[in-house]
Amino acid sequence: MSWTMSLCFAVAVGWWAAGRATRPPQVAAIETQVVTAEVIDGIVTVQQAYGITVRWPTVPVGVNGLEGTLTSVSLKSTGSEVKAGDVLYTIDLSPVLAVEGDVPAFRALEAGSRGVDVKQLETFLVRRGYLSGIADAFYDDATAAAVNRWLKAYGLAQDGRVPLGRIVFLPTLPSTLAIAPNLRIGARVTPGQELLVGATSEPSFSFRVLPEAVARTTPGMEVTIEADGLVWRAEVERLSASADDADATIATLRAVTGTASICGENCAGAVELGGASVLPGTLVLVPTTSGLQVPSAAIRTNAAGASCVLLVDGSPRRVTVDASSDDGRSIITGVTLGDRVVVAGKNITC
């Protein structure tokens, strides 16, 4: 009898052991940790540094009327703003002066001269206060006296006439001008030679967009440009393929809405006339935006484009995303300062 009971016990133990051996091990459930974050005040912006290429094309302006040696130049090689009455350069130490006018200087102006060139000179003399009355295009004694008063200021001969070569008529003044390329002090110059160049238009501004930034660079984005301690504002006008590299994208800039020029009266000196300069600039991919900040990972968006966050009490909250940074921060509306939102560990649906 005891032998029978022992046998039954052994069979039972074997059956229990076999069951334990064939049953998969039971792993304790791991509880997912819920990660939360507090809604705080924050500021978000995304900017990218670029080298801004600036080109300022030129055309010849004005015609020299003297023969001799170029002894000095009053203009910077990069361009200088020239006003009516300014000295442009000297030939054999004799100054050549700028006067506004469309008709070029082609003769000496003296008593008895008539014509548009006389009127251009008289208009200048009236504006500078040397001549009273109006410009009547006739060189009379009053004009001669005004010319003498004007030339005296430069220590020049006062014989009542303006010899050919003393002035260069320029279509628009003030204007940014430079000496013609490759022209140097000591060069021999002749009448009819074009010694000056002027800007054809405003400088052009552009930059080569980083390949990874092309998709997020759009017209209207703000660009700031640094030049000689100044900060100029511009905006992206358009994107186009580079003429030199089909795989490159060029962003062309324009003046911001409501302004006529990117650099305005500060172009001269800061931008090389007739050449190309590269100035430091910054593309504002995301304008500076302040408000309530949360981690971007806390935001979910549904198929309809609606965004939401989940509060720690389990309630979803529809929000509007105002700006997001590349480092994982977002400014949103629709929550309250001090709220806690779920970042990870719970399903979030909008």
TIKOL-244065 format. One record per residue (C-alpha): residue number from 1; residue in one letter; chain; y, z, x. Coordinates in Angstrom, 2 decimals. Example, Ala and Ser with C-alpha at 12.3 -4.5 7.8 and 13.67 -1.06 7.14 Angstrom:
{n: 1, res: a, chain: A, py: -4.50, pz: 7.80, px: 12.30}
{n: 2, res: s, chain: A, py: -1.06, pz: 7.14, px: 13.67}
//
This chain:
{n: 1, res: m, chain: A, py: 0.00, pz: 0.00, px: 0.00}
{n: 2, res: s, chain: A, py: 2.46, pz: 0.88, px: 2.74}
{n: 3, res: w, chain: A, py: 1.47, pz: -2.30, px: 4.51}
{n: 4, res: t, chain: A, py: 2.35, pz: -4.35, px: 1.42}
{n: 5, res: m, chain: A, py: 5.76, pz: -2.67, px: 1.05}
{n: 6, res: s, chain: A, py: 6.52, pz: -3.30, px: 4.70}
{n: 7, res: l, chain: A, py: 5.69, pz: -6.94, px: 4.27}
{n: 8, res: c, chain: A, py: 7.98, pz: -7.29, px: 1.27}
{n: 9, res: f, chain: A, py: 10.81, pz: -5.58, px: 3.11}
{n: 10, res: a, chain: A, py: 10.41, pz: -7.92, px: 6.07}
{n: 11, res: v, chain: A, py: 10.50, pz: -10.97, px: 3.81}
{n: 12, res: a, chain: A, py: 13.66, pz: -9.72, px: 2.10}
{n: 13, res: v, chain: A, py: 15.41, pz: -9.09, px: 5.38}
{n: 14, res: g, chain: A, py: 14.45, pz: -12.53, px: 6.65}
{n: 15, res: w, chain: A, py: 15.77, pz: -14.18, px: 3.49}
{n: 16, res: w, chain: A, py: 19.07, pz: -12.30, px: 3.79}
{n: 17, res: a, chain: A, py: 19.43, pz: -13.20, px: 7.49}
{n: 18, res: a, chain: A, py: 18.65, pz: -16.85, px: 6.83}
{n: 19, res: g, chain: A, py: 21.36, pz: -16.94, px: 4.16}
{n: 20, res: r, chain: A, py: 23.92, pz: -15.44, px: 6.47}
{n: 21, res: a, chain: A, py: 23.04, pz: -17.90, px: 9.21}
{n: 22, res: t, chain: A, py: 23.46, pz: -20.97, px: 7.00}
{n: 23, res: r, chain: A, py: 26.67, pz: -19.83, px: 5.21}
{n: 24, res: p, chain: A, py: 29.94, pz: -21.21, px: 6.73}
{n: 25, res: p, chain: A, py: 32.08, pz: -18.56, px: 8.37}
{n: 26, res: q, chain: A, py: 34.80, pz: -17.26, px: 6.05}
{n: 27, res: v, chain: A, py: 38.30, pz: -17.55, px: 7.60}
{n: 28, res: a, chain: A, py: 40.96, pz: -15.25, px: 6.27}
{n: 29, res: a, chain: A, py: 43.80, pz: -17.15, px: 4.60}
{n: 30, res: i, chain: A, py: 46.92, pz: -17.38, px: 6.80}
{n: 31, res: e, chain: A, py: 50.07, pz: -16.59, px: 4.90}
{n: 32, res: t, chain: A, py: 52.81, pz: -19.19, px: 5.47}
{n: 33, res: q, chain: A, py: 55.99, pz: -17.61, px: 6.80}
{n: 34, res: v, chain: A, py: 59.11, pz: -18.41, px: 4.84}
{n: 35, res: v, chain: A, py: 62.11, pz: -19.28, px: 7.01}
{n: 36, res: t, chain: A, py: 65.55, pz: -18.75, px: 5.50}
{n: 37, res: a, chain: A, py: 69.15, pz: -19.13, px: 6.60}
{n: 38, res: e, chain: A, py: 72.46, pz: -17.77, px: 5.41}
{n: 39, res: v, chain: A, py: 75.20, pz: -20.03, px: 4.06}
{n: 40, res: i, chain: A, py: 78.14, pz: -19.67, px: 6.46}
{n: 41, res: d, chain: A, py: 81.52, pz: -21.22, px: 7.12}
{n: 42, res: g, chain: A, py: 81.24, pz: -24.08, px: 9.62}
{n: 43, res: i, chain: A, py: 82.71, pz: -27.25, px: 11.07}
{n: 44, res: v, chain: A, py: 80.82, pz: -30.49, px: 11.65}
{n: 45, res: t, chain: A, py: 81.83, pz: -33.62, px: 13.55}
{n: 46, res: v, chain: A, py: 80.01, pz: -36.37, px: 15.44}
{n: 47, res: q, chain: A, py: 81.83, pz: -38.30, px: 18.17}
{n: 48, res: q, chain: A, py: 80.76, pz: -40.83, px: 20.80}
{n: 49, res: a, chain: A, py: 82.66, pz: -41.54, px: 24.01}
{n: 50, res: y, chain: A, py: 83.32, pz: -45.19, px: 24.89}
{n: 51, res: g, chain: A, py: 85.31, pz: -47.19, px: 27.40}
{n: 52, res: i, chain: A, py: 87.84, pz: -49.23, px: 25.40}
{n: 53, res: t, chain: A, py: 88.61, pz: -52.65, px: 26.86}
{n: 54, res: v, chain: A, py: 92.23, pz: -53.69, px: 26.41}
{n: 55, res: r, chain: A, py: 93.41, pz: -57.27, px: 26.96}
{n: 56, res: w, chain: A, py: 97.01, pz: -58.47, px: 26.68}
{n: 57, res: p, chain: A, py: 97.25, pz: -62.28, px: 27.02}
{n: 58, res: t, chain: A, py: 100.48, pz: -63.85, px: 28.27}
{n: 59, res: v, chain: A, py: 102.43, pz: -67.11, px: 28.26}
{n: 60, res: p, chain: A, py: 105.28, pz: -68.23, px: 30.54}
{n: 61, res: v, chain: A, py: 108.74, pz: -67.34, px: 29.22}
{n: 62, res: g, chain: A, py: 112.22, pz: -68.24, px: 30.44}
{n: 63, res: v, chain: A, py: 113.18, pz: -70.68, px: 33.17}
{n: 64, res: n, chain: A, py: 114.67, pz: -69.83, px: 36.54}
{n: 65, res: g, chain: A, py: 117.89, pz: -71.65, px: 37.45}
{n: 66, res: l, chain: A, py: 118.41, pz: -70.69, px: 41.09}
{n: 67, res: e, chain: A, py: 116.98, pz: -71.89, px: 44.37}
{n: 68, res: g, chain: A, py: 116.35, pz: -69.42, px: 47.15}
{n: 69, res: t, chain: A, py: 114.17, pz: -66.51, px: 48.20}
{n: 70, res: l, chain: A, py: 112.88, pz: -63.96, px: 45.71}
{n: 71, res: t, chain: A, py: 114.32, pz: -60.75, px: 47.19}
{n: 72, res: s, chain: A, py: 113.40, pz: -58.17, px: 44.51}
{n: 73, res: v, chain: A, py: 111.67, pz: -57.82, px: 41.16}
{n: 74, res: s, chain: A, py: 112.64, pz: -55.27, px: 38.51}
{n: 75, res: l, chain: A, py: 109.42, pz: -55.61, px: 36.52}
{n: 76, res: k, chain: A, py: 106.09, pz: -53.87, px: 36.99}
{n: 77, res: s, chain: A, py: 103.11, pz: -56.12, px: 37.59}
{n: 78, res: t, chain: A, py: 101.51, pz: -54.55, px: 34.51}
{n: 79, res: g, chain: A, py: 104.58, pz: -55.28, px: 32.37}
{n: 80, res: s, chain: A, py: 107.92, pz: -53.65, px: 31.63}
{n: 81, res: e, chain: A, py: 110.08, pz: -53.51, px: 28.55}
{n: 82, res: v, chain: A, py: 113.14, pz: -55.71, px: 29.06}
{n: 83, res: k, chain: A, py: 116.36, pz: -55.35, px: 27.06}
{n: 84, res: a, chain: A, py: 119.33, pz: -57.66, px: 26.87}
{n: 85, res: g, chain: A, py: 121.49, pz: -57.23, px: 29.99}
{n: 86, res: d, chain: A, py: 118.68, pz: -55.98, px: 32.22}
{n: 87, res: v, chain: A, py: 118.25, pz: -57.33, px: 35.74}
{n: 88, res: l, chain: A, py: 115.00, pz: -59.31, px: 35.92}
{n: 89, res: y, chain: A, py: 114.90, pz: -60.12, px: 39.63}
{n: 90, res: t, chain: A, py: 117.20, pz: -61.12, px: 42.49}
{n: 91, res: i, chain: A, py: 117.30, pz: -64.36, px: 44.45}
{n: 92, res: d, chain: A, py: 119.04, pz: -64.14, px: 47.81}
{n: 93, res: l, chain: A, py: 120.11, pz: -60.67, px: 46.59}
{n: 94, res: s, chain: A, py: 121.91, pz: -62.18, px: 43.59}
{n: 95, res: p, chain: A, py: 120.80, pz: -60.61, px: 40.25}
{n: 96, res: v, chain: A, py: 119.41, pz: -62.69, px: 37.41}
{n: 97, res: l, chain: A, py: 120.11, pz: -61.16, px: 33.98}
{n: 98, res: a, chain: A, py: 118.26, pz: -61.26, px: 30.64}
{n: 99, res: v, chain: A, py: 120.07, pz: -62.50, px: 27.52}
{n: 100, res: e, chain: A, py: 118.48, pz: -63.20, px: 24.14}
{n: 101, res: g, chain: A, py: 118.37, pz: -66.81, px: 22.96}
{n: 102, res: d, chain: A, py: 116.01, pz: -69.62, px: 21.99}
{n: 103, res: v, chain: A, py: 117.81, pz: -72.36, px: 23.91}
{n: 104, res: p, chain: A, py: 117.11, pz: -72.09, px: 27.67}
{n: 105, res: a, chain: A, py: 119.92, pz: -71.88, px: 30.19}
{n: 106, res: f, chain: A, py: 120.46, pz: -75.42, px: 31.50}
{n: 107, res: r, chain: A, py: 124.08, pz: -75.48, px: 32.74}
{n: 108, res: a, chain: A, py: 126.96, pz: -73.37, px: 33.96}
{n: 109, res: l, chain: A, py: 128.99, pz: -71.88, px: 31.09}
{n: 110, res: e, chain: A, py: 132.75, pz: -71.97, px: 31.53}
{n: 111, res: a, chain: A, py: 136.05, pz: -72.64, px: 29.77}
{n: 112, res: g, chain: A, py: 135.70, pz: -75.58, px: 27.40}
{n: 113, res: s, chain: A, py: 131.91, pz: -75.35, px: 27.00}
{n: 114, res: r, chain: A, py: 130.59, pz: -75.66, px: 23.48}
{n: 115, res: g, chain: A, py: 127.13, pz: -75.31, px: 22.01}
{n: 116, res: v, chain: A, py: 124.27, pz: -73.07, px: 20.98}
{n: 117, res: d, chain: A, py: 123.89, pz: -71.66, px: 24.49}
{n: 118, res: v, chain: A, py: 127.54, pz: -70.54, px: 24.40}
{n: 119, res: k, chain: A, py: 126.95, pz: -68.87, px: 21.03}
{n: 120, res: q, chain: A, py: 123.91, pz: -67.05, px: 22.44}
{n: 121, res: l, chain: A, py: 126.03, pz: -65.68, px: 25.30}
{n: 122, res: e, chain: A, py: 128.89, pz: -64.72, px: 22.97}
{n: 123, res: t, chain: A, py: 126.49, pz: -62.95, px: 20.58}
{n: 124, res: f, chain: A, py: 125.29, pz: -60.82, px: 23.48}
{n: 125, res: l, chain: A, py: 128.88, pz: -60.06, px: 24.58}
{n: 126, res: v, chain: A, py: 129.86, pz: -59.05, px: 21.02}
{n: 127, res: r, chain: A, py: 126.85, pz: -56.74, px: 20.67}
{n: 128, res: r, chain: A, py: 127.60, pz: -55.07, px: 24.00}
{n: 129, res: g, chain: A, py: 131.27, pz: -54.56, px: 23.10}
{n: 130, res: y, chain: A, py: 132.74, pz: -56.92, px: 25.71}
{n: 131, res: l, chain: A, py: 133.96, pz: -59.47, px: 23.14}
{n: 132, res: s, chain: A, py: 135.63, pz: -58.82, px: 19.81}
{n: 133, res: g, chain: A, py: 135.40, pz: -61.08, px: 16.80}
{n: 134, res: i, chain: A, py: 132.51, pz: -63.42, px: 16.15}
{n: 135, res: a, chain: A, py: 130.43, pz: -65.78, px: 18.26}
{n: 136, res: d, chain: A, py: 131.94, pz: -69.23, px: 17.51}
{n: 137, res: a, chain: A, py: 130.05, pz: -71.29, px: 20.14}
{n: 138, res: f, chain: A, py: 133.31, pz: -72.16, px: 21.96}
{n: 139, res: y, chain: A, py: 133.95, pz: -70.83, px: 25.46}
{n: 140, res: d, chain: A, py: 137.67, pz: -69.97, px: 25.40}
{n: 141, res: d, chain: A, py: 139.92, pz: -67.57, px: 27.31}
{n: 142, res: a, chain: A, py: 138.64, pz: -64.57, px: 25.29}
{n: 143, res: t, chain: A, py: 135.06, pz: -65.46, px: 26.19}
{n: 144, res: a, chain: A, py: 136.01, pz: -65.83, px: 29.87}
{n: 145, res: a, chain: A, py: 137.71, pz: -62.41, px: 29.87}
{n: 146, res: a, chain: A, py: 134.65, pz: -60.83, px: 28.21}
{n: 147, res: v, chain: A, py: 132.38, pz: -62.44, px: 30.83}
{n: 148, res: n, chain: A, py: 134.53, pz: -60.97, px: 33.62}
{n: 149, res: r, chain: A, py: 134.28, pz: -57.49, px: 32.13}
{n: 150, res: w, chain: A, py: 130.52, pz: -57.86, px: 31.86}
{n: 151, res: l, chain: A, py: 129.95, pz: -59.21, px: 35.40}
{n: 152, res: k, chain: A, py: 132.20, pz: -56.54, px: 36.92}
{n: 153, res: a, chain: A, py: 129.58, pz: -53.93, px: 35.95}
{n: 154, res: y, chain: A, py: 127.15, pz: -55.66, px: 38.35}
{n: 155, res: g, chain: A, py: 129.66, pz: -56.10, px: 41.18}
{n: 156, res: l, chain: A, py: 129.60, pz: -59.90, px: 40.74}
{n: 157, res: a, chain: A, py: 132.39, pz: -62.44, px: 41.13}
{n: 158, res: q, chain: A, py: 134.76, pz: -62.45, px: 38.15}
{n: 159, res: d, chain: A, py: 135.95, pz: -66.03, px: 37.96}
{n: 160, res: g, chain: A, py: 135.57, pz: -66.39, px: 34.20}
{n: 161, res: r, chain: A, py: 132.34, pz: -68.42, px: 34.32}
{n: 162, res: v, chain: A, py: 128.56, pz: -67.93, px: 34.25}
{n: 163, res: p, chain: A, py: 126.94, pz: -70.11, px: 36.92}
{n: 164, res: l, chain: A, py: 123.60, pz: -71.77, px: 36.25}
{n: 165, res: g, chain: A, py: 120.84, pz: -69.35, px: 37.17}
{n: 166, res: r, chain: A, py: 122.84, pz: -66.17, px: 36.53}
{n: 167, res: i, chain: A, py: 121.12, pz: -65.61, px: 33.16}
{n: 168, res: v, chain: A, py: 117.72, pz: -66.37, px: 31.68}
{n: 169, res: f, chain: A, py: 117.68, pz: -66.84, px: 27.92}
{n: 170, res: l, chain: A, py: 114.61, pz: -65.19, px: 26.38}
{n: 171, res: p, chain: A, py: 113.53, pz: -65.74, px: 22.76}
{n: 172, res: t, chain: A, py: 113.08, pz: -62.07, px: 21.81}
{n: 173, res: l, chain: A, py: 114.54, pz: -58.90, px: 23.30}
{n: 174, res: p, chain: A, py: 113.52, pz: -56.17, px: 23.78}
{n: 175, res: s, chain: A, py: 110.24, pz: -57.63, px: 25.00}
{n: 176, res: t, chain: A, py: 107.48, pz: -56.75, px: 27.44}
{n: 177, res: l, chain: A, py: 107.59, pz: -59.02, px: 30.49}
{n: 178, res: a, chain: A, py: 106.00, pz: -59.25, px: 33.92}
{n: 179, res: i, chain: A, py: 106.51, pz: -61.41, px: 36.97}
{n: 180, res: a, chain: A, py: 104.27, pz: -64.49, px: 37.01}
{n: 181, res: p, chain: A, py: 100.83, pz: -63.95, px: 38.62}
{n: 182, res: n, chain: A, py: 100.59, pz: -64.57, px: 42.36}
{n: 183, res: l, chain: A, py: 104.37, pz: -64.52, px: 42.75}
{n: 184, res: r, chain: A, py: 105.47, pz: -62.20, px: 45.54}
{n: 185, res: i, chain: A, py: 108.75, pz: -60.98, px: 46.97}
{n: 186, res: g, chain: A, py: 109.73, pz: -63.35, px: 49.78}
{n: 187, res: a, chain: A, py: 108.46, pz: -66.42, px: 47.93}
{n: 188, res: r, chain: A, py: 110.66, pz: -69.50, px: 47.83}
{n: 189, res: v, chain: A, py: 111.64, pz: -70.35, px: 44.24}
{n: 190, res: t, chain: A, py: 113.28, pz: -73.39, px: 42.70}
{n: 191, res: p, chain: A, py: 115.25, pz: -74.26, px: 39.54}
{n: 192, res: g, chain: A, py: 113.02, pz: -74.91, px: 36.56}
{n: 193, res: q, chain: A, py: 110.25, pz: -72.66, px: 37.84}
{n: 194, res: e, chain: A, py: 108.70, pz: -70.25, px: 35.34}
{n: 195, res: l, chain: A, py: 108.87, pz: -66.89, px: 37.08}
{n: 196, res: l, chain: A, py: 108.18, pz: -64.64, px: 34.08}
{n: 197, res: v, chain: A, py: 105.33, pz: -64.13, px: 31.63}
{n: 198, res: g, chain: A, py: 105.49, pz: -62.42, px: 28.27}
{n: 199, res: a, chain: A, py: 102.95, pz: -61.14, px: 25.79}
{n: 200, res: t, chain: A, py: 101.64, pz: -63.61, px: 23.23}
{n: 201, res: s, chain: A, py: 100.86, pz: -60.82, px: 20.75}
{n: 202, res: e, chain: A, py: 99.73, pz: -57.23, px: 20.52}
{n: 203, res: p, chain: A, py: 97.05, pz: -56.16, px: 22.99}
{n: 204, res: s, chain: A, py: 93.47, pz: -56.53, px: 21.76}
{n: 205, res: f, chain: A, py: 91.18, pz: -53.46, px: 21.80}
{n: 206, res: s, chain: A, py: 87.37, pz: -53.52, px: 21.71}
{n: 207, res: f, chain: A, py: 84.24, pz: -51.79, px: 22.99}
{n: 208, res: r, chain: A, py: 80.57, pz: -52.57, px: 23.43}
{n: 209, res: v, chain: A, py: 78.56, pz: -50.53, px: 20.93}
{n: 210, res: l, chain: A, py: 75.54, pz: -48.60, px: 22.18}
{n: 211, res: p, chain: A, py: 72.39, pz: -50.26, px: 20.77}
{n: 212, res: e, chain: A, py: 71.24, pz: -47.04, px: 19.10}
{n: 213, res: a, chain: A, py: 74.65, pz: -46.60, px: 17.43}
{n: 214, res: v, chain: A, py: 75.06, pz: -50.09, px: 15.93}
{n: 215, res: a, chain: A, py: 73.50, pz: -49.19, px: 12.57}
{n: 216, res: r, chain: A, py: 75.81, pz: -46.23, px: 12.02}
{n: 217, res: t, chain: A, py: 79.03, pz: -47.86, px: 13.31}
{n: 218, res: t, chain: A, py: 80.98, pz: -49.35, px: 10.41}
{n: 219, res: p, chain: A, py: 84.45, pz: -50.83, px: 9.77}
{n: 220, res: g, chain: A, py: 87.10, pz: -48.23, px: 9.10}
{n: 221, res: m, chain: A, py: 85.74, pz: -45.60, px: 11.48}
{n: 222, res: e, chain: A, py: 88.44, pz: -43.86, px: 13.51}
{n: 223, res: v, chain: A, py: 88.78, pz: -44.39, px: 17.26}
{n: 224, res: t, chain: A, py: 91.10, pz: -42.42, px: 19.55}
{n: 225, res: i, chain: A, py: 92.26, pz: -43.90, px: 22.86}
{n: 226, res: e, chain: A, py: 93.80, pz: -41.99, px: 25.77}
{n: 227, res: a, chain: A, py: 96.52, pz: -43.64, px: 27.87}
{n: 228, res: d, chain: A, py: 98.94, pz: -42.00, px: 30.28}
{n: 229, res: g, chain: A, py: 98.76, pz: -38.65, px: 28.52}
{n: 230, res: l, chain: A, py: 99.18, pz: -40.23, px: 25.08}
{n: 231, res: v, chain: A, py: 96.59, pz: -40.50, px: 22.32}
{n: 232, res: w, chain: A, py: 96.55, pz: -43.72, px: 20.29}
{n: 233, res: r, chain: A, py: 94.72, pz: -44.01, px: 16.98}
{n: 234, res: a, chain: A, py: 92.84, pz: -47.09, px: 15.86}
{n: 235, res: e, chain: A, py: 89.97, pz: -47.99, px: 13.57}
{n: 236, res: v, chain: A, py: 87.00, pz: -50.33, px: 13.73}
{n: 237, res: e, chain: A, py: 87.91, pz: -53.69, px: 12.23}
{n: 238, res: r, chain: A, py: 84.61, pz: -55.57, px: 12.58}
{n: 239, res: l, chain: A, py: 81.36, pz: -55.83, px: 14.52}
{n: 240, res: s, chain: A, py: 80.27, pz: -59.11, px: 16.08}
{n: 241, res: a, chain: A, py: 77.87, pz: -60.49, px: 18.64}
{n: 242, res: s, chain: A, py: 79.16, pz: -60.60, px: 22.20}
{n: 243, res: a, chain: A, py: 80.15, pz: -64.05, px: 23.47}
{n: 244, res: d, chain: A, py: 78.53, pz: -63.19, px: 26.82}
{n: 245, res: d, chain: A, py: 75.37, pz: -61.46, px: 25.60}
{n: 246, res: a, chain: A, py: 73.71, pz: -62.32, px: 22.30}
{n: 247, res: d, chain: A, py: 71.93, pz: -58.96, px: 22.28}
{n: 248, res: a, chain: A, py: 75.17, pz: -56.98, px: 22.58}
{n: 249, res: t, chain: A, py: 77.44, pz: -55.90, px: 19.72}
{n: 250, res: i, chain: A, py: 81.21, pz: -55.71, px: 20.13}
{n: 251, res: a, chain: A, py: 83.44, pz: -53.56, px: 17.93}
{n: 252, res: t, chain: A, py: 86.96, pz: -54.97, px: 17.57}
{n: 253, res: l, chain: A, py: 89.70, pz: -52.47, px: 16.71}
{n: 254, res: r, chain: A, py: 92.83, pz: -52.68, px: 14.59}
{n: 255, res: a, chain: A, py: 95.83, pz: -50.46, px: 13.91}
{n: 256, res: v, chain: A, py: 95.18, pz: -47.73, px: 11.37}
{n: 257, res: t, chain: A, py: 96.27, pz: -48.43, px: 7.83}
{n: 258, res: g, chain: A, py: 100.02, pz: -48.08, px: 7.44}
{n: 259, res: t, chain: A, py: 100.88, pz: -48.82, px: 11.09}
{n: 260, res: a, chain: A, py: 101.72, pz: -52.12, px: 12.75}
{n: 261, res: s, chain: A, py: 100.38, pz: -51.48, px: 16.24}
{n: 262, res: i, chain: A, py: 97.80, pz: -49.39, px: 18.06}
{n: 263, res: c, chain: A, py: 100.05, pz: -48.65, px: 21.04}
{n: 264, res: g, chain: A, py: 103.50, pz: -49.54, px: 19.66}
{n: 265, res: e, chain: A, py: 106.37, pz: -49.12, px: 22.09}
{n: 266, res: n, chain: A, py: 104.03, pz: -47.40, px: 24.55}
{n: 267, res: c, chain: A, py: 101.99, pz: -50.53, px: 25.31}
{n: 268, res: a, chain: A, py: 104.11, pz: -51.50, px: 28.31}
{n: 269, res: g, chain: A, py: 103.05, pz: -49.69, px: 31.44}
{n: 270, res: a, chain: A, py: 99.89, pz: -48.21, px: 29.94}
{n: 271, res: v, chain: A, py: 98.27, pz: -51.60, px: 29.32}
{n: 272, res: e, chain: A, py: 98.13, pz: -54.29, px: 31.97}
{n: 273, res: l, chain: A, py: 100.01, pz: -57.38, px: 30.83}
{n: 274, res: g, chain: A, py: 97.95, pz: -60.50, px: 31.47}
{n: 275, res: g, chain: A, py: 94.84, pz: -58.61, px: 32.53}
{n: 276, res: a, chain: A, py: 92.14, pz: -56.31, px: 31.24}
{n: 277, res: s, chain: A, py: 92.17, pz: -52.51, px: 31.35}
{n: 278, res: v, chain: A, py: 89.54, pz: -49.97, px: 30.37}
{n: 279, res: l, chain: A, py: 90.80, pz: -46.76, px: 28.76}
{n: 280, res: p, chain: A, py: 88.79, pz: -43.71, px: 27.69}
{n: 281, res: g, chain: A, py: 88.16, pz: -43.62, px: 23.96}
{n: 282, res: t, chain: A, py: 86.18, pz: -41.77, px: 21.31}
{n: 283, res: l, chain: A, py: 84.51, pz: -43.20, px: 18.21}
{n: 284, res: v, chain: A, py: 84.46, pz: -40.71, px: 15.33}
{n: 285, res: l, chain: A, py: 81.08, pz: -41.29, px: 13.67}
{n: 286, res: v, chain: A, py: 81.50, pz: -38.26, px: 11.40}
{n: 287, res: p, chain: A, py: 85.06, pz: -37.03, px: 10.79}
{n: 288, res: t, chain: A, py: 85.72, pz: -33.34, px: 11.36}
{n: 289, res: t, chain: A, py: 84.62, pz: -31.62, px: 8.14}
{n: 290, res: s, chain: A, py: 84.83, pz: -27.89, px: 7.40}
{n: 291, res: g, chain: A, py: 83.16, pz: -25.94, px: 4.61}
{n: 292, res: l, chain: A, py: 79.91, pz: -24.18, px: 3.78}
{n: 293, res: q, chain: A, py: 77.26, pz: -24.85, px: 6.40}
{n: 294, res: v, chain: A, py: 73.45, pz: -24.78, px: 6.20}
{n: 295, res: p, chain: A, py: 70.69, pz: -26.15, px: 8.42}
{n: 296, res: s, chain: A, py: 70.05, pz: -29.78, px: 7.51}
{n: 297, res: a, chain: A, py: 66.32, pz: -28.93, px: 7.25}
{n: 298, res: a, chain: A, py: 67.10, pz: -26.84, px: 4.17}
{n: 299, res: i, chain: A, py: 68.21, pz: -29.90, px: 2.20}
{n: 300, res: r, chain: A, py: 65.81, pz: -32.07, px: 0.21}
{n: 301, res: t, chain: A, py: 66.61, pz: -35.38, px: -1.48}
{n: 302, res: n, chain: A, py: 64.69, pz: -36.88, px: -4.40}
{n: 303, res: a, chain: A, py: 63.97, pz: -40.51, px: -5.16}
{n: 304, res: a, chain: A, py: 67.17, pz: -40.80, px: -7.17}
{n: 305, res: g, chain: A, py: 69.25, pz: -39.70, px: -4.20}
{n: 306, res: a, chain: A, py: 70.06, pz: -36.21, px: -5.51}
{n: 307, res: s, chain: A, py: 70.11, pz: -33.39, px: -2.97}
{n: 308, res: c, chain: A, py: 69.21, pz: -29.74, px: -3.42}
{n: 309, res: v, chain: A, py: 68.44, pz: -26.49, px: -1.62}
{n: 310, res: l, chain: A, py: 66.15, pz: -23.66, px: -2.63}
{n: 311, res: l, chain: A, py: 67.62, pz: -20.16, px: -2.83}
{n: 312, res: v, chain: A, py: 65.46, pz: -17.22, px: -1.70}
{n: 313, res: d, chain: A, py: 65.05, pz: -16.10, px: -5.33}
{n: 314, res: g, chain: A, py: 63.13, pz: -19.33, px: -5.94}
{n: 315, res: s, chain: A, py: 65.83, pz: -21.19, px: -7.87}
{n: 316, res: p, chain: A, py: 66.75, pz: -24.73, px: -6.76}
{n: 317, res: r, chain: A, py: 70.43, pz: -25.59, px: -6.48}
{n: 318, res: r, chain: A, py: 71.84, pz: -29.12, px: -6.64}
{n: 319, res: v, chain: A, py: 74.28, pz: -29.74, px: -3.79}
{n: 320, res: t, chain: A, py: 76.50, pz: -32.45, px: -2.37}
{n: 321, res: v, chain: A, py: 76.20, pz: -33.19, px: 1.35}
{n: 322, res: d, chain: A, py: 79.72, pz: -33.72, px: 2.75}
{n: 323, res: a, chain: A, py: 78.80, pz: -34.22, px: 6.43}
{n: 324, res: s, chain: A, py: 75.86, pz: -33.82, px: 8.79}
{n: 325, res: s, chain: A, py: 75.79, pz: -33.45, px: 12.58}
{n: 326, res: d, chain: A, py: 73.26, pz: -34.76, px: 15.06}
{n: 327, res: d, chain: A, py: 72.27, pz: -31.19, px: 15.98}
{n: 328, res: g, chain: A, py: 70.91, pz: -30.32, px: 12.54}
{n: 329, res: r, chain: A, py: 73.87, pz: -28.81, px: 10.69}
{n: 330, res: s, chain: A, py: 75.30, pz: -29.92, px: 7.35}
{n: 331, res: i, chain: A, py: 78.40, pz: -29.09, px: 5.32}
{n: 332, res: i, chain: A, py: 77.59, pz: -28.94, px: 1.61}
{n: 333, res: t, chain: A, py: 79.15, pz: -28.00, px: -1.71}
{n: 334, res: g, chain: A, py: 77.27, pz: -26.37, px: -4.58}
{n: 335, res: v, chain: A, py: 76.37, pz: -23.04, px: -2.94}
{n: 336, res: t, chain: A, py: 78.23, pz: -19.79, px: -2.30}
{n: 337, res: l, chain: A, py: 79.17, pz: -18.20, px: 0.99}
{n: 338, res: g, chain: A, py: 76.50, pz: -15.63, px: 1.87}
{n: 339, res: d, chain: A, py: 73.69, pz: -17.23, px: -0.16}
{n: 340, res: r, chain: A, py: 70.35, pz: -17.49, px: 1.62}
{n: 341, res: v, chain: A, py: 68.50, pz: -20.77, px: 1.42}
{n: 342, res: v, chain: A, py: 64.91, pz: -21.61, px: 2.28}
{n: 343, res: v, chain: A, py: 64.53, pz: -23.74, px: 5.41}
{n: 344, res: a, chain: A, py: 60.73, pz: -23.87, px: 5.60}
{n: 345, res: g, chain: A, py: 57.64, pz: -22.26, px: 4.07}
{n: 346, res: k, chain: A, py: 58.08, pz: -23.23, px: 0.43}
{n: 347, res: n, chain: A, py: 58.03, pz: -26.51, px: -1.43}
{n: 348, res: i, chain: A, py: 61.54, pz: -27.60, px: -2.32}
{n: 349, res: t, chain: A, py: 62.04, pz: -30.16, px: -5.07}
{n: 350, res: c, chain: A, py: 65.22, pz: -31.38, px: -6.66}
//
